[in-house]
Amino acid sequence: MSARARTLAVVLCLGVVSGCATVTIDTGDHLRRTSPPTWQDRKWFLFGGFLGDKHVDVRRVCGSRKVVQMQSQNTFSDGLISVVSFGILAPRTAKVWCE
């Protein structure tokens, strides 16, 4: 592999790893800004996320308390795992905030 190809591969990998993404469902209460999530877990998907169906049972997490916010996040470490595994593993971090 030439030096130019290696440099390009490193730049592409760094671009993929640094690309974090977050999807947030907020009920209007802004509890998340001042408190850590009530529950957090890494969910594992395969082949870039094409395989795997992960559900979070918020009733089990929060019990009788109200769900304030849910979040699915592709963190730096999630992206790093995906790059190191050549996209075979594609984890995402799930978070839930309860009242």
CORVENGI-V757534 format. One record per residue. N is the residue number from 1. SS is DSSP state (H for helix, E for strand, C for the rest). PHI is phi in whole degrees, 0 to 359 (* if undefined). D_CENTER is the distance of its C-alpha to the mean C-alpha in Angstrom with 2 decimals. Layout:
N;SS;PHI;D_CENTER
N;SS;PHI;D_CENTER
This chain:
1;C;*;32.59
2;C;286;33.94
3;H;297;32.83
4;H;294;31.81
5;H;294;29.61
6;H;296;27.96
7;H;299;27.35
8;H;298;25.83
9;H;297;23.53
10;H;294;22.38
11;H;297;21.86
12;H;296;19.85
13;H;297;17.59
14;H;296;17.17
15;H;296;16.44
16;H;292;13.65
17;H;293;12.10
18;H;281;12.69
19;C;277;11.14
20;C;271;8.08
21;E;220;7.31
22;E;223;6.97
23;E;241;8.82
24;E;238;10.99
25;E;246;13.91
26;E;243;16.51
27;C;273;19.93
28;C;111;21.71
29;C;277;21.80
30;C;258;20.14
31;H;294;19.62
32;H;298;16.15
33;H;287;17.92
34;C;243;20.17
35;C;221;18.54
36;C;288;15.61
37;C;295;13.74
38;C;293;16.00
39;E;216;13.52
40;E;212;10.18
41;E;205;9.13
42;E;266;7.08
43;E;255;7.84
44;C;258;9.56
45;C;237;10.62
46;E;241;13.56
47;H;53;15.05
48;H;70;12.40
49;H;99;11.06
50;C;286;14.67
51;E;245;15.29
52;C;121;13.78
53;C;230;13.95
54;C;250;12.04
55;C;243;13.45
56;C;248;13.19
57;C;276;16.82
58;H;293;16.97
59;H;295;20.72
60;H;286;20.39
61;H;292;17.98
62;H;264;20.14
63;C;65;23.44
64;C;273;25.97
65;C;283;24.10
66;C;284;22.70
67;E;281;18.99
68;E;269;18.51
69;E;198;14.93
70;E;233;11.76
71;E;211;8.34
72;E;244;5.21
73;E;226;2.94
74;E;258;2.98
75;C;279;5.10
76;H;302;8.58
77;H;293;8.85
78;H;299;6.26
79;H;295;8.46
80;H;296;11.43
81;H;299;11.28
82;H;297;11.14
83;H;292;14.05
84;H;297;15.99
85;C;269;15.96
86;C;56;17.03
87;C;83;14.30
88;C;293;15.46
89;E;261;12.33
90;C;222;9.02
91;C;286;6.41
92;E;223;3.00
93;E;263;3.34
94;E;252;6.08
95;E;226;8.81
96;E;224;12.40
97;E;249;15.34
98;E;251;18.82
99;C;295;22.12
